[in-house]
Amino acid sequence: MLHTLRRKLVHTVPGLLAMPAKILPFSLQEKVLSQVLNRVFSEGLEDDEFEFLEQKWLQVEITDLGINWFISCKDNKLVITPKADVVDVSFKGNLNELVLITARKEDPDTLFFQRRLKIEGDTELGLEVKNMLDSFDLDELPKPVTTLLAYLADFIQQGLVEPELSSAVKGKAIA
């Protein structure tokens, strides 16, 4: 029963978050996301490791929330906008998958081949973005954030697992 409730929550909560996410002002989204990303990647930004994103635009779409962010690098800072004239590469996935990637519970390659993460556009740029995601240190985030992220990822991971049929049911043919 607990597993059934967990599964329902994992599958319905993103839909419930879609409306508040859509009405959340972009200026607030940009401010929070910009501060978090620039803090997490501060060392890489200082070392010009994001040069590959200069004059390029990465689209990150959380499909089930209807949220789009366009990210670039300018003057060693990550810049987030609501629109971009040209998108060089896009990463699209549902909230659950993106939480799992962020918490390092799932590999982007695995989700891509399972068609749970869509990557389109410049292949080389997409690979550099994926490598950037793999390189960020979760310890750069405040401890409460990493703790919450780990809890959410575990909850999501367990909620995505299909329940196994009991051994009594497995052995019997269904008429």
N, C-alpha and C positions, 0 to 999 in steps of 0.2 A: 504494500500500500504506500509506504514512504517513497519507494522508487517511482511509482505511478505519479505521485504528487510532484516529485522532483522533475520528472519528464515533462509534465504539463507546464510547470513553471518555466523550464528551460525553453520550451517551444512557444509560450504565450507572452512572457514578459517583454521580449523585444517589440512585439506588436503593440503592447500597452505603452511602451516608451516612445513610440513613433510620433504621436501627437505632441507631447511636450517637447520632444527633440526638434520638431518642425517649427514650433513657435518660439523656441529659445533664440534670442537675438544673435545674429552672426557675430556682432561685435564682442559679445560675452564669450562665445565659442572660440573666437580668434584669440582673445586675450588669454584665456586659460590654456588653450592648446599651444600657443606661441611660447608662453612661459615654461610649460612642461617640456616641450620638445627642445627648446634652446638650453634648458638646464640639463636634461638628460644627455644631449649631444654636445655639450659645451666644449669638452676636450677635443672632439673631432672637428668641431667648427673652428676652434683656435688653430688646429693643425692643418687647416685647409683640406680636410678629408671630404668635404661636401662640395668641392669645386665641380664635381660631375653634375651637380644640380643647378649650377649657375646658368641662367638663361634658359632653363628647362622647367617644365611644369609636371608635377606628379599629382594625379587625381586620386584621392582616397575616398571611396564611396562605401558607406555603411548602408547596404541596400535595403534591409528591413526597417531601418529608421528613416530612410529618405534623406540622409545627410551626405553632403559632398563638401570636401575641402580640397583646395588646390594649393600645393606646397612647392616652394622654390627656395633658393638660397641667394641672398644678396648681402654683400658686405659682411660675410661670415656670420650671418644670422638667417634662421629659417623664417620664411615669410608665408603667411596663410591668407588666402583670399577666397571670396565666395564664387569667383568665376575666373576663367583663364581663356584667352583668345585661342590658344593652341594647347592641347594636352599631349605631352610626349609619351607618357606611360600612365596607365591607370591600374589601381589595385581595387577590386570590388569584392566585398564579402559581407556576410551577415554579421551582426554584432557578436554572436557566440564564437564564430570562427576567429574574428579579430581579437577577442579577449584571449582565446587559447593561444594564438600566435604571440601576442604581447607577453603573456605569462610563460612562454616557452614550453607549453604543454603540447603544442602541435607545430610541426615544421611547415613553413609556407609551401615547400615543394610537394609535400604529401597532400595538403589541401588542394593545391593546384591540380594535381593528377586525379584527385577524387572529385574534381569540378565543384569544390566548395569555396574556392578562391579563384577569382578571375583576374588574370594579368594580361593587359593588352597594350600594344604600342611598341615602342623602341625596346627590343629584347635586351640589348646591352645595358641600357639605362635601368630596365627592370631588374636585371641581375645585380647591378650596383646598389639599388634600393634594397633588395632582399638581403644583400650582404651587410648593408648598413643596419637593417633591423636585427640581423643575427649578432651584430657587434655591440649593440647597446647594452649597458650594464644596469640590470634591474636595481642594483644597490644605489644607483644615482637617485632613485625615487625616494621620497620620504617613507620611513618604515610603515606607517599606517596604510599607505597606498600599496606597497608591495604585499602586505599581509592581506588586504582586501582583494587585491588582484589574484593572489594565490588561492584564496578561498573561493572566489567567483569561478576561477578556471576549474578547480576541482569539482565544484558543484555542477558546472556546465558539462564537464567531461563525463561525470557519472550520469547526468540526465540524458546524455546523448546515446548512452549504451542501451542497446535493445535488451529487454528482459529475456532471460532464458526460460524456456518451457521447463516445467518440472520433469524429473526423470520418469514419473508415472505417465505423463502425457506423451513424452518423446517416444516411448516404446509401443504405443498403441496406434493403430491405424484409425483415421477418422472416417467414419462411414458417411 
